[in-house]
Amino acid sequence: MKLYRFLSEDDTSDFCHKVTDALNKGWELYGGPTQAWDTANGVMRCGQAVTKEVEGTYTRDTKLGEH
């Protein structure tokens, strides 16, 4: 099955670490990164979609972060 996750974080090195961690666990980038101004919190936020092929059958109970 193919899994999809959207990673997001404030525009700090924490975002880069989150994406790097996913890549090192076998996730692949899907499309380009995004940025948007978070007016409510007054910060820039970044996002990146990632996908991964794994064994099994998807259900809503699938723990995406555990793969």
CHARMM internal coordinates of N, CA and C (Angstrom, degrees):
IC EDIT
DIST 1 N 1 CA 1.4406
DIST 1 CA 1 C 1.5112
ANGL 1 N 1 CA 1 C 108.74
DIST 1 C 2 N 1.3020
ANGL 1 CA 1 C 2 N 116.19
DIHE 1 N 1 CA 1 C 2 N 155.50
DIST 2 N 2 CA 1.4583
ANGL 1 C 2 N 2 CA 121.40
DIHE 1 CA 1 C 2 N 2 CA 177.85
DIST 2 CA 2 C 1.5236
ANGL 2 N 2 CA 2 C 108.41
DIHE 1 C 2 N 2 CA 2 C -104.86
DIST 2 C 3 N 1.3301
ANGL 2 CA 2 C 3 N 116.12
DIHE 2 N 2 CA 2 C 3 N 127.03
DIST 3 N 3 CA 1.4578
ANGL 2 C 3 N 3 CA 121.86
DIHE 2 CA 2 C 3 N 3 CA 178.77
DIST 3 CA 3 C 1.5197
ANGL 3 N 3 CA 3 C 109.77
DIHE 2 C 3 N 3 CA 3 C -102.80
DIST 3 C 4 N 1.3248
ANGL 3 CA 3 C 4 N 115.85
DIHE 3 N 3 CA 3 C 4 N 151.02
DIST 4 N 4 CA 1.4626
ANGL 3 C 4 N 4 CA 122.91
DIHE 3 CA 3 C 4 N 4 CA 179.85
DIST 4 CA 4 C 1.5196
ANGL 4 N 4 CA 4 C 108.58
DIHE 3 C 4 N 4 CA 4 C -130.97
DIST 4 C 5 N 1.3133
ANGL 4 CA 4 C 5 N 115.74
DIHE 4 N 4 CA 4 C 5 N 136.67
DIST 5 N 5 CA 1.4704
ANGL 4 C 5 N 5 CA 121.44
DIHE 4 CA 4 C 5 N 5 CA 173.87
DIST 5 CA 5 C 1.5161
ANGL 5 N 5 CA 5 C 108.10
DIHE 4 C 5 N 5 CA 5 C -136.94
DIST 5 C 6 N 1.3245
ANGL 5 CA 5 C 6 N 115.30
DIHE 5 N 5 CA 5 C 6 N 149.82
DIST 6 N 6 CA 1.4630
ANGL 5 C 6 N 6 CA 120.64
DIHE 5 CA 5 C 6 N 6 CA 172.14
DIST 6 CA 6 C 1.5168
ANGL 6 N 6 CA 6 C 106.79
DIHE 5 C 6 N 6 CA 6 C -117.71
DIST 6 C 7 N 1.3195
ANGL 6 CA 6 C 7 N 115.46
DIHE 6 N 6 CA 6 C 7 N 114.05
DIST 7 N 7 CA 1.4594
ANGL 6 C 7 N 7 CA 121.54
DIHE 6 CA 6 C 7 N 7 CA -179.37
DIST 7 CA 7 C 1.5194
ANGL 7 N 7 CA 7 C 109.29
DIHE 6 C 7 N 7 CA 7 C -92.51
DIST 7 C 8 N 1.3155
ANGL 7 CA 7 C 8 N 117.43
DIHE 7 N 7 CA 7 C 8 N 135.52
DIST 8 N 8 CA 1.4635
ANGL 7 C 8 N 8 CA 120.10
DIHE 7 CA 7 C 8 N 8 CA 177.15
DIST 8 CA 8 C 1.5212
ANGL 8 N 8 CA 8 C 109.72
DIHE 7 C 8 N 8 CA 8 C -142.33
DIST 8 C 9 N 1.3199
ANGL 8 CA 8 C 9 N 114.52
DIHE 8 N 8 CA 8 C 9 N 155.47
DIST 9 N 9 CA 1.4690
ANGL 8 C 9 N 9 CA 120.39
DIHE 8 CA 8 C 9 N 9 CA -176.59
DIST 9 CA 9 C 1.5224
ANGL 9 N 9 CA 9 C 107.31
DIHE 8 C 9 N 9 CA 9 C -171.56
DIST 9 C 10 N 1.3258
ANGL 9 CA 9 C 10 N 116.85
DIHE 9 N 9 CA 9 C 10 N 160.90
DIST 10 N 10 CA 1.4600
ANGL 9 C 10 N 10 CA 119.96
DIHE 9 CA 9 C 10 N 10 CA 171.65
DIST 10 CA 10 C 1.5288
ANGL 10 N 10 CA 10 C 108.76
DIHE 9 C 10 N 10 CA 10 C -58.40
DIST 10 C 11 N 1.3312
ANGL 10 CA 10 C 11 N 116.39
DIHE 10 N 10 CA 10 C 11 N 155.25
DIST 11 N 11 CA 1.4656
ANGL 10 C 11 N 11 CA 121.56
DIHE 10 CA 10 C 11 N 11 CA -178.25
DIST 11 CA 11 C 1.5283
ANGL 11 N 11 CA 11 C 110.01
DIHE 10 C 11 N 11 CA 11 C -75.08
DIST 11 C 12 N 1.3258
ANGL 11 CA 11 C 12 N 114.90
DIHE 11 N 11 CA 11 C 12 N 74.83
DIST 12 N 12 CA 1.4646
ANGL 11 C 12 N 12 CA 122.93
DIHE 11 CA 11 C 12 N 12 CA 176.76
DIST 12 CA 12 C 1.5269
ANGL 12 N 12 CA 12 C 107.49
DIHE 11 C 12 N 12 CA 12 C -135.18
DIST 12 C 13 N 1.3147
ANGL 12 CA 12 C 13 N 116.06
DIHE 12 N 12 CA 12 C 13 N -179.44
DIST 13 N 13 CA 1.4642
ANGL 12 C 13 N 13 CA 118.98
DIHE 12 CA 12 C 13 N 13 CA 177.71
DIST 13 CA 13 C 1.5267
ANGL 13 N 13 CA 13 C 111.24
DIHE 12 C 13 N 13 CA 13 C -64.28
DIST 13 C 14 N 1.3408
ANGL 13 CA 13 C 14 N 118.12
DIHE 13 N 13 CA 13 C 14 N -20.16
DIST 14 N 14 CA 1.4708
ANGL 13 C 14 N 14 CA 120.70
DIHE 13 CA 13 C 14 N 14 CA 177.37
DIST 14 CA 14 C 1.5223
ANGL 14 N 14 CA 14 C 111.36
DIHE 13 C 14 N 14 CA 14 C -58.79
DIST 14 C 15 N 1.3343
ANGL 14 CA 14 C 15 N 117.40
DIHE 14 N 14 CA 14 C 15 N -36.88
DIST 15 N 15 CA 1.4600
ANGL 14 C 15 N 15 CA 120.59
DIHE 14 CA 14 C 15 N 15 CA 177.75
DIST 15 CA 15 C 1.5287
ANGL 15 N 15 CA 15 C 110.10
DIHE 14 C 15 N 15 CA 15 C -63.14
DIST 15 C 16 N 1.3197
ANGL 15 CA 15 C 16 N 116.98
DIHE 15 N 15 CA 15 C 16 N -47.11
DIST 16 N 16 CA 1.4646
ANGL 15 C 16 N 16 CA 121.04
DIHE 15 CA 15 C 16 N 16 CA 179.83
DIST 16 CA 16 C 1.5261
ANGL 16 N 16 CA 16 C 110.81
DIHE 15 C 16 N 16 CA 16 C -61.33
DIST 16 C 17 N 1.3293
ANGL 16 CA 16 C 17 N 117.14
DIHE 16 N 16 CA 16 C 17 N -40.69
DIST 17 N 17 CA 1.4626
ANGL 16 C 17 N 17 CA 120.49
DIHE 16 CA 16 C 17 N 17 CA 178.34
DIST 17 CA 17 C 1.5278
ANGL 17 N 17 CA 17 C 111.28
DIHE 16 C 17 N 17 CA 17 C -64.69
DIST 17 C 18 N 1.3408
ANGL 17 CA 17 C 18 N 117.07
DIHE 17 N 17 CA 17 C 18 N -38.62
DIST 18 N 18 CA 1.4651
ANGL 17 C 18 N 18 CA 120.83
DIHE 17 CA 17 C 18 N 18 CA 179.84
DIST 18 CA 18 C 1.5322
ANGL 18 N 18 CA 18 C 110.44
DIHE 17 C 18 N 18 CA 18 C -63.89
DIST 18 C 19 N 1.3338
ANGL 18 CA 18 C 19 N 116.95
DIHE 18 N 18 CA 18 C 19 N -44.73
DIST 19 N 19 CA 1.4662
ANGL 18 C 19 N 19 CA 121.08
DIHE 18 CA 18 C 19 N 19 CA 179.30
DIST 19 CA 19 C 1.5320
ANGL 19 N 19 CA 19 C 110.26
DIHE 18 C 19 N 19 CA 19 C -68.17
DIST 19 C 20 N 1.3257
ANGL 19 CA 19 C 20 N 117.63
DIHE 19 N 19 CA 19 C 20 N -42.74
DIST 20 N 20 CA 1.4592
ANGL 19 C 20 N 20 CA 121.53
DIHE 19 CA 19 C 20 N 20 CA 178.99
DIST 20 CA 20 C 1.5264
ANGL 20 N 20 CA 20 C 111.13
DIHE 19 C 20 N 20 CA 20 C -60.66
DIST 20 C 21 N 1.3238
ANGL 20 CA 20 C 21 N 116.76
DIHE 20 N 20 CA 20 C 21 N -41.47
DIST 21 N 21 CA 1.4670
ANGL 20 C 21 N 21 CA 120.91
DIHE 20 CA 20 C 21 N 21 CA 177.60
DIST 21 CA 21 C 1.5249
ANGL 21 N 21 CA 21 C 110.40
DIHE 20 C 21 N 21 CA 21 C -60.60
DIST 21 C 22 N 1.3284
ANGL 21 CA 21 C 22 N 117.25
DIHE 21 N 21 CA 21 C 22 N -45.38
DIST 22 N 22 CA 1.4689
ANGL 21 C 22 N 22 CA 121.17
DIHE 21 CA 21 C 22 N 22 CA 179.17
DIST 22 CA 22 C 1.5338
ANGL 22 N 22 CA 22 C 110.87
DIHE 21 C 22 N 22 CA 22 C -61.79
DIST 22 C 23 N 1.3249
ANGL 22 CA 22 C 23 N 117.54
DIHE 22 N 22 CA 22 C 23 N -43.92
DIST 23 N 23 CA 1.4636
ANGL 22 C 23 N 23 CA 120.92
DIHE 22 CA 22 C 23 N 23 CA 179.61
DIST 23 CA 23 C 1.5275
ANGL 23 N 23 CA 23 C 111.03
DIHE 22 C 23 N 23 CA 23 C -61.61
DIST 23 C 24 N 1.3098
ANGL 23 CA 23 C 24 N 116.90
DIHE 23 N 23 CA 23 C 24 N -39.43
DIST 24 N 24 CA 1.4615
ANGL 23 C 24 N 24 CA 120.82
DIHE 23 CA 23 C 24 N 24 CA -179.77
DIST 24 CA 24 C 1.5214
ANGL 24 N 24 CA 24 C 112.44
DIHE 23 C 24 N 24 CA 24 C -73.95
DIST 24 C 25 N 1.3239
ANGL 24 CA 24 C 25 N 118.06
DIHE 24 N 24 CA 24 C 25 N -12.49
DIST 25 N 25 CA 1.4618
ANGL 24 C 25 N 25 CA 122.58
DIHE 24 CA 24 C 25 N 25 CA 174.54
DIST 25 CA 25 C 1.5264
ANGL 25 N 25 CA 25 C 111.28
DIHE 24 C 25 N 25 CA 25 C -98.07
DIST 25 C 26 N 1.3389
ANGL 25 CA 25 C 26 N 116.96
DIHE 25 N 25 CA 25 C 26 N 11.05
DIST 26 N 26 CA 1.4552
ANGL 25 C 26 N 26 CA 121.26
DIHE 25 CA 25 C 26 N 26 CA 174.17
DIST 26 CA 26 C 1.5163
ANGL 26 N 26 CA 26 C 115.94
DIHE 25 C 26 N 26 CA 26 C 96.60
DIST 26 C 27 N 1.3322
ANGL 26 CA 26 C 27 N 118.27
DIHE 26 N 26 CA 26 C 27 N 0.51
DIST 27 N 27 CA 1.4629
ANGL 26 C 27 N 27 CA 120.58
DIHE 26 CA 26 C 27 N 27 CA 176.02
DIST 27 CA 27 C 1.5189
ANGL 27 N 27 CA 27 C 108.65
DIHE 26 C 27 N 27 CA 27 C -73.88
DIST 27 C 28 N 1.3414
ANGL 27 CA 27 C 28 N 116.87
DIHE 27 N 27 CA 27 C 28 N 152.63
DIST 28 N 28 CA 1.4656
ANGL 27 C 28 N 28 CA 121.85
DIHE 27 CA 27 C 28 N 28 CA 179.07
DIST 28 CA 28 C 1.5238
ANGL 28 N 28 CA 28 C 109.00
DIHE 27 C 28 N 28 CA 28 C -120.62
DIST 28 C 29 N 1.3308
ANGL 28 CA 28 C 29 N 115.49
DIHE 28 N 28 CA 28 C 29 N 144.55
DIST 29 N 29 CA 1.4642
ANGL 28 C 29 N 29 CA 120.01
DIHE 28 CA 28 C 29 N 29 CA 177.67
DIST 29 CA 29 C 1.5172
ANGL 29 N 29 CA 29 C 109.70
DIHE 28 C 29 N 29 CA 29 C -60.86
DIST 29 C 30 N 1.3139
ANGL 29 CA 29 C 30 N 116.06
DIHE 29 N 29 CA 29 C 30 N 141.99
DIST 30 N 30 CA 1.4601
ANGL 29 C 30 N 30 CA 122.14
DIHE 29 CA 29 C 30 N 30 CA 177.27
DIST 30 CA 30 C 1.5215
ANGL 30 N 30 CA 30 C 106.74
DIHE 29 C 30 N 30 CA 30 C -127.83
DIST 30 C 31 N 1.3268
ANGL 30 CA 30 C 31 N 116.09
DIHE 30 N 30 CA 30 C 31 N 103.94
DIST 31 N 31 CA 1.4619
ANGL 30 C 31 N 31 CA 119.80
DIHE 30 CA 30 C 31 N 31 CA -176.67
DIST 31 CA 31 C 1.5152
ANGL 31 N 31 CA 31 C 110.97
DIHE 30 C 31 N 31 CA 31 C 77.61
DIST 31 C 32 N 1.3082
ANGL 31 CA 31 C 32 N 115.00
DIHE 31 N 31 CA 31 C 32 N -172.91
DIST 32 N 32 CA 1.4567
ANGL 31 C 32 N 32 CA 120.59
DIHE 31 CA 31 C 32 N 32 CA -178.15
DIST 32 CA 32 C 1.5197
ANGL 32 N 32 CA 32 C 112.18
DIHE 31 C 32 N 32 CA 32 C -95.35
DIST 32 C 33 N 1.3294
ANGL 32 CA 32 C 33 N 116.41
DIHE 32 N 32 CA 32 C 33 N 166.11
DIST 33 N 33 CA 1.4556
ANGL 32 C 33 N 33 CA 120.16
DIHE 32 CA 32 C 33 N 33 CA 177.72
DIST 33 CA 33 C 1.5298
ANGL 33 N 33 CA 33 C 110.91
DIHE 32 C 33 N 33 CA 33 C -71.71
DIST 33 C 34 N 1.3131
ANGL 33 CA 33 C 34 N 115.22
DIHE 33 N 33 CA 33 C 34 N 160.92
DIST 34 N 34 CA 1.4660
ANGL 33 C 34 N 34 CA 120.74
DIHE 33 CA 33 C 34 N 34 CA 176.97
DIST 34 CA 34 C 1.5225
ANGL 34 N 34 CA 34 C 109.46
DIHE 33 C 34 N 34 CA 34 C -127.13
DIST 34 C 35 N 1.3282
ANGL 34 CA 34 C 35 N 115.36
DIHE 34 N 34 CA 34 C 35 N 157.54
DIST 35 N 35 CA 1.4553
ANGL 34 C 35 N 35 CA 121.71
DIHE 34 CA 34 C 35 N 35 CA 173.76
DIST 35 CA 35 C 1.5153
ANGL 35 N 35 CA 35 C 108.23
DIHE 34 C 35 N 35 CA 35 C -137.05
DIST 35 C 36 N 1.3207
ANGL 35 CA 35 C 36 N 115.74
DIHE 35 N 35 CA 35 C 36 N 145.27
DIST 36 N 36 CA 1.4651
ANGL 35 C 36 N 36 CA 120.47
DIHE 35 CA 35 C 36 N 36 CA 176.24
DIST 36 CA 36 C 1.5201
ANGL 36 N 36 CA 36 C 108.51
DIHE 35 C 36 N 36 CA 36 C -151.67
DIST 36 C 37 N 1.3085
ANGL 36 CA 36 C 37 N 115.40
DIHE 36 N 36 CA 36 C 37 N 145.32
DIST 37 N 37 CA 1.4603
ANGL 36 C 37 N 37 CA 121.02
DIHE 36 CA 36 C 37 N 37 CA 177.99
DIST 37 CA 37 C 1.5283
ANGL 37 N 37 CA 37 C 108.76
DIHE 36 C 37 N 37 CA 37 C -79.83
DIST 37 C 38 N 1.3272
ANGL 37 CA 37 C 38 N 117.03
DIHE 37 N 37 CA 37 C 38 N 124.14
DIST 38 N 38 CA 1.4635
ANGL 37 C 38 N 38 CA 123.93
DIHE 37 CA 37 C 38 N 38 CA 177.64
DIST 38 CA 38 C 1.5290
ANGL 38 N 38 CA 38 C 107.59
DIHE 37 C 38 N 38 CA 38 C -91.42
DIST 38 C 39 N 1.3241
ANGL 38 CA 38 C 39 N 115.46
DIHE 38 N 38 CA 38 C 39 N 95.01
DIST 39 N 39 CA 1.4652
ANGL 38 C 39 N 39 CA 121.34
DIHE 38 CA 38 C 39 N 39 CA -175.84
DIST 39 CA 39 C 1.5205
ANGL 39 N 39 CA 39 C 111.90
DIHE 38 C 39 N 39 CA 39 C -62.01
DIST 39 C 40 N 1.3071
ANGL 39 CA 39 C 40 N 117.13
DIHE 39 N 39 CA 39 C 40 N -39.66
DIST 40 N 40 CA 1.4661
ANGL 39 C 40 N 40 CA 121.00
DIHE 39 CA 39 C 40 N 40 CA -177.57
DIST 40 CA 40 C 1.5302
ANGL 40 N 40 CA 40 C 112.09
DIHE 39 C 40 N 40 CA 40 C -61.00
DIST 40 C 41 N 1.3367
ANGL 40 CA 40 C 41 N 116.50
DIHE 40 N 40 CA 40 C 41 N -36.55
DIST 41 N 41 CA 1.4667
ANGL 40 C 41 N 41 CA 120.52
DIHE 40 CA 40 C 41 N 41 CA -177.45
DIST 41 CA 41 C 1.5229
ANGL 41 N 41 CA 41 C 113.77
DIHE 40 C 41 N 41 CA 41 C -107.98
DIST 41 C 42 N 1.3386
ANGL 41 CA 41 C 42 N 116.94
DIHE 41 N 41 CA 41 C 42 N -4.60
DIST 42 N 42 CA 1.4580
ANGL 41 C 42 N 42 CA 121.28
DIHE 41 CA 41 C 42 N 42 CA 177.78
DIST 42 CA 42 C 1.5196
ANGL 42 N 42 CA 42 C 114.49
DIHE 41 C 42 N 42 CA 42 C 65.63
DIST 42 C 43 N 1.3283
ANGL 42 CA 42 C 43 N 116.87
DIHE 42 N 42 CA 42 C 43 N 36.93
DIST 43 N 43 CA 1.4640
ANGL 42 C 43 N 43 CA 120.95
DIHE 42 CA 42 C 43 N 43 CA 179.64
DIST 43 CA 43 C 1.5216
ANGL 43 N 43 CA 43 C 110.35
DIHE 42 C 43 N 43 CA 43 C -137.13
DIST 43 C 44 N 1.3303
ANGL 43 CA 43 C 44 N 115.73
DIHE 43 N 43 CA 43 C 44 N 157.06
DIST 44 N 44 CA 1.4548
ANGL 43 C 44 N 44 CA 121.48
DIHE 43 CA 43 C 44 N 44 CA 171.60
DIST 44 CA 44 C 1.5160
ANGL 44 N 44 CA 44 C 107.43
DIHE 43 C 44 N 44 CA 44 C -83.07
DIST 44 C 45 N 1.3341
ANGL 44 CA 44 C 45 N 116.71
DIHE 44 N 44 CA 44 C 45 N 136.24
DIST 45 N 45 CA 1.4650
ANGL 44 C 45 N 45 CA 121.60
DIHE 44 CA 44 C 45 N 45 CA 177.99
DIST 45 CA 45 C 1.5228
ANGL 45 N 45 CA 45 C 108.65
DIHE 44 C 45 N 45 CA 45 C -117.05
DIST 45 C 46 N 1.3223
ANGL 45 CA 45 C 46 N 116.29
DIHE 45 N 45 CA 45 C 46 N 144.96
DIST 46 N 46 CA 1.4637
ANGL 45 C 46 N 46 CA 123.01
DIHE 45 CA 45 C 46 N 46 CA 178.87
DIST 46 CA 46 C 1.5185
ANGL 46 N 46 CA 46 C 109.41
DIHE 45 C 46 N 46 CA 46 C -115.43
DIST 46 C 47 N 1.3191
ANGL 46 CA 46 C 47 N 115.88
DIHE 46 N 46 CA 46 C 47 N 154.05
DIST 47 N 47 CA 1.4567
ANGL 46 C 47 N 47 CA 120.74
DIHE 46 CA 46 C 47 N 47 CA 176.70
DIST 47 CA 47 C 1.5155
ANGL 47 N 47 CA 47 C 110.74
DIHE 46 C 47 N 47 CA 47 C -145.71
DIST 47 C 48 N 1.3313
ANGL 47 CA 47 C 48 N 114.82
DIHE 47 N 47 CA 47 C 48 N 151.88
DIST 48 N 48 CA 1.4654
ANGL 47 C 48 N 48 CA 121.21
DIHE 47 CA 47 C 48 N 48 CA 178.31
DIST 48 CA 48 C 1.5195
ANGL 48 N 48 CA 48 C 108.50
DIHE 47 C 48 N 48 CA 48 C -151.41
DIST 48 C 49 N 1.3261
ANGL 48 CA 48 C 49 N 115.97
DIHE 48 N 48 CA 48 C 49 N 126.72
DIST 49 N 49 CA 1.4559
ANGL 48 C 49 N 49 CA 120.83
DIHE 48 CA 48 C 49 N 49 CA 174.87
DIST 49 CA 49 C 1.5226
ANGL 49 N 49 CA 49 C 109.00
DIHE 48 C 49 N 49 CA 49 C -83.53
DIST 49 C 50 N 1.3348
ANGL 49 CA 49 C 50 N 115.47
DIHE 49 N 49 CA 49 C 50 N 143.52
DIST 50 N 50 CA 1.4637
ANGL 49 C 50 N 50 CA 122.06
DIHE 49 CA 49 C 50 N 50 CA 176.50
DIST 50 CA 50 C 1.5260
ANGL 50 N 50 CA 50 C 108.67
DIHE 49 C 50 N 50 CA 50 C -137.16
DIST 50 C 51 N 1.3329
ANGL 50 CA 50 C 51 N 116.10
DIHE 50 N 50 CA 50 C 51 N 152.42
DIST 51 N 51 CA 1.4688
ANGL 50 C 51 N 51 CA 121.62
DIHE 50 CA 50 C 51 N 51 CA 178.00
DIST 51 CA 51 C 1.5197
ANGL 51 N 51 CA 51 C 109.05
DIHE 50 C 51 N 51 CA 51 C -132.80
DIST 51 C 52 N 1.3508
ANGL 51 CA 51 C 52 N 114.68
DIHE 51 N 51 CA 51 C 52 N 160.92
DIST 52 N 52 CA 1.4627
ANGL 51 C 52 N 52 CA 120.01
DIHE 51 CA 51 C 52 N 52 CA 179.26
DIST 52 CA 52 C 1.5174
ANGL 52 N 52 CA 52 C 109.11
DIHE 51 C 52 N 52 CA 52 C -155.35
DIST 52 C 53 N 1.3349
ANGL 52 CA 52 C 53 N 115.91
DIHE 52 N 52 CA 52 C 53 N 136.09
DIST 53 N 53 CA 1.4672
ANGL 52 C 53 N 53 CA 122.40
DIHE 52 CA 52 C 53 N 53 CA 174.09
DIST 53 CA 53 C 1.5171
ANGL 53 N 53 CA 53 C 108.29
DIHE 52 C 53 N 53 CA 53 C -90.08
DIST 53 C 54 N 1.3453
ANGL 53 CA 53 C 54 N 116.98
DIHE 53 N 53 CA 53 C 54 N 127.07
DIST 54 N 54 CA 1.4651
ANGL 53 C 54 N 54 CA 121.86
DIHE 53 CA 53 C 54 N 54 CA 177.91
DIST 54 CA 54 C 1.5219
ANGL 54 N 54 CA 54 C 109.37
DIHE 53 C 54 N 54 CA 54 C -139.56
DIST 54 C 55 N 1.3235
ANGL 54 CA 54 C 55 N 115.79
DIHE 54 N 54 CA 54 C 55 N 163.98
DIST 55 N 55 CA 1.4613
ANGL 54 C 55 N 55 CA 121.52
DIHE 54 CA 54 C 55 N 55 CA 175.81
DIST 55 CA 55 C 1.5232
ANGL 55 N 55 CA 55 C 109.47
DIHE 54 C 55 N 55 CA 55 C -73.79
DIST 55 C 56 N 1.3222
ANGL 55 CA 55 C 56 N 115.41
DIHE 55 N 55 CA 55 C 56 N 155.94
DIST 56 N 56 CA 1.4494
ANGL 55 C 56 N 56 CA 119.89
DIHE 55 CA 55 C 56 N 56 CA 173.51
DIST 56 CA 56 C 1.5070
ANGL 56 N 56 CA 56 C 113.05
DIHE 55 C 56 N 56 CA 56 C 112.47
DIST 56 C 57 N 1.3133
ANGL 56 CA 56 C 57 N 114.63
DIHE 56 N 56 CA 56 C 57 N -175.90
DIST 57 N 57 CA 1.4579
ANGL 56 C 57 N 57 CA 122.97
DIHE 56 CA 56 C 57 N 57 CA 179.55
DIST 57 CA 57 C 1.5190
ANGL 57 N 57 CA 57 C 108.73
DIHE 56 C 57 N 57 CA 57 C -120.23
DIST 57 C 58 N 1.3113
ANGL 57 CA 57 C 58 N 116.23
DIHE 57 N 57 CA 57 C 58 N 131.48
DIST 58 N 58 CA 1.4572
ANGL 57 C 58 N 58 CA 120.88
DIHE 57 CA 57 C 58 N 58 CA -178.38
DIST 58 CA 58 C 1.5266
ANGL 58 N 58 CA 58 C 111.54
DIHE 57 C 58 N 58 CA 58 C -70.79
DIST 58 C 59 N 1.3257
ANGL 58 CA 58 C 59 N 115.06
DIHE 58 N 58 CA 58 C 59 N 136.95
DIST 59 N 59 CA 1.4609
ANGL 58 C 59 N 59 CA 122.90
DIHE 58 CA 58 C 59 N 59 CA 166.53
DIST 59 CA 59 C 1.5192
ANGL 59 N 59 CA 59 C 106.67
DIHE 58 C 59 N 59 CA 59 C -137.35
DIST 59 C 60 N 1.3078
ANGL 59 CA 59 C 60 N 117.76
DIHE 59 N 59 CA 59 C 60 N 165.99
DIST 60 N 60 CA 1.4667
ANGL 59 C 60 N 60 CA 120.88
DIHE 59 CA 59 C 60 N 60 CA 178.27
DIST 60 CA 60 C 1.5262
ANGL 60 N 60 CA 60 C 111.58
DIHE 59 C 60 N 60 CA 60 C -64.36
DIST 60 C 61 N 1.3204
ANGL 60 CA 60 C 61 N 117.81
DIHE 60 N 60 CA 60 C 61 N -15.52
DIST 61 N 61 CA 1.4609
ANGL 60 C 61 N 61 CA 121.52
DIHE 60 CA 60 C 61 N 61 CA 177.94
DIST 61 CA 61 C 1.5299
ANGL 61 N 61 CA 61 C 112.87
DIHE 60 C 61 N 61 CA 61 C -85.39
DIST 61 C 62 N 1.3381
ANGL 61 CA 61 C 62 N 117.60
DIHE 61 N 61 CA 61 C 62 N -4.91
DIST 62 N 62 CA 1.4639
ANGL 61 C 62 N 62 CA 121.36
DIHE 61 CA 61 C 62 N 62 CA 179.15
DIST 62 CA 62 C 1.5193
ANGL 62 N 62 CA 62 C 108.91
DIHE 61 C 62 N 62 CA 62 C -59.97
DIST 62 C 63 N 1.3169
ANGL 62 CA 62 C 63 N 116.65
DIHE 62 N 62 CA 62 C 63 N 127.54
DIST 63 N 63 CA 1.4717
ANGL 62 C 63 N 63 CA 123.04
DIHE 62 CA 62 C 63 N 63 CA 178.60
DIST 63 CA 63 C 1.5252
ANGL 63 N 63 CA 63 C 108.36
DIHE 62 C 63 N 63 CA 63 C -88.52
DIST 63 C 64 N 1.3237
ANGL 63 CA 63 C 64 N 116.35
DIHE 63 N 63 CA 63 C 64 N 96.58
DIST 64 N 64 CA 1.4663
ANGL 63 C 64 N 64 CA 120.65
DIHE 63 CA 63 C 64 N 64 CA -173.84
DIST 64 CA 64 C 1.5329
ANGL 64 N 64 CA 64 C 112.26
DIHE 63 C 64 N 64 CA 64 C -60.54
DIST 64 C 65 N 1.3050
ANGL 64 CA 64 C 65 N 117.37
DIHE 64 N 64 CA 64 C 65 N -40.05
DIST 65 N 65 CA 1.4583
ANGL 64 C 65 N 65 CA 120.58
DIHE 64 CA 64 C 65 N 65 CA -178.00
DIST 65 CA 65 C 1.5163
ANGL 65 N 65 CA 65 C 114.46
DIHE 64 C 65 N 65 CA 65 C -69.44
DIST 65 C 66 N 1.3259
ANGL 65 CA 65 C 66 N 117.85
DIHE 65 N 65 CA 65 C 66 N -13.61
DIST 66 N 66 CA 1.4652
ANGL 65 C 66 N 66 CA 121.10
DIHE 65 CA 65 C 66 N 66 CA -179.11
DIST 66 CA 66 C 1.5249
ANGL 66 N 66 CA 66 C 112.36
DIHE 65 C 66 N 66 CA 66 C -87.43
DIST 66 C 67 N 1.3283
ANGL 66 CA 66 C 67 N 118.01
DIHE 66 N 66 CA 66 C 67 N -4.29
DIST 67 N 67 CA 1.4740
ANGL 66 C 67 N 67 CA 121.04
DIHE 66 CA 66 C 67 N 67 CA -178.06
DIST 67 CA 67 C 1.5002
ANGL 67 N 67 CA 67 C 110.71
DIHE 66 C 67 N 67 CA 67 C -98.42
END
COOR INIT
IC SEED 1 N 1 CA 1 C
IC BUILD
